[in-house]
């Protein structure tokens, strides 16, 4: 059985934050290309909703693997 250990990623929080912002900007530019009249803040909010959904799917998948 694999041993669970605590990993402190707090020191990397600013790097993770920047990566997420870059990801949102990447998809924002795609949305803007397809719908140039979309409000930037609204587009970003919708992108973040989808990112959260995907993160939840990935998290659930990892947890399922740990349980089984």
N, C-alpha and C positions, 0 to 999 in steps of 0.2 A: 504494500500500500504506500502511496506517495505521501510524504509528510507535508503538511500545510505550514508555511512560514509566512511571517508578516513582512511585506515589502513596502517600504516607505517611499512613495513617489512624490511626496510633498516638495522635495527639492527640485523636481522637474515640472512643477505645476505651471510655471510661466512658459516653458517650452511647449507643454501640452496645450495650453491656452492659445498660444500663437499658431500652433498647427491646426487647431479647430477653427480659428478665425480665418486662416488661409483656405481651409476646406470650404467654409461658408462663402468666402469671396469667390472661390472657383465656381461653385454652383450658382452664385448670384450672377456671375458673368454669363453663364449659360442661359439662365432665366431671362436676363436682360436682352440677350441676342434674340430669343424667341418672342419676347413680349416687352419691347422697349418702353412702353408706357406704364409698366408696373412700378408702384411705389417701392423704393429701395428697402425701407424698414419692413414693410409688409412681406416682400419677397424673402428677406432674411428670416423673418419669423416663420414662414412656411418651410423654408429650408431647415431651420433648427428643429421644427416639429418632425420632419422626416429623418433627420440625423438621430434624434432621440428614439424614434421607432426602430431604426436599424441597430442602434446601440443596445436596445432592450432585446432584440432578437439575438444578437451576438452573445449578450450576457446570459440569456436563458439557455442558449445552446451550450455554452461553457459550463454553466451550472449543472445542466442535465448530464453532461459527460462526467462531471465530478461525482454526481450522485450514483450513476450507474457504472 
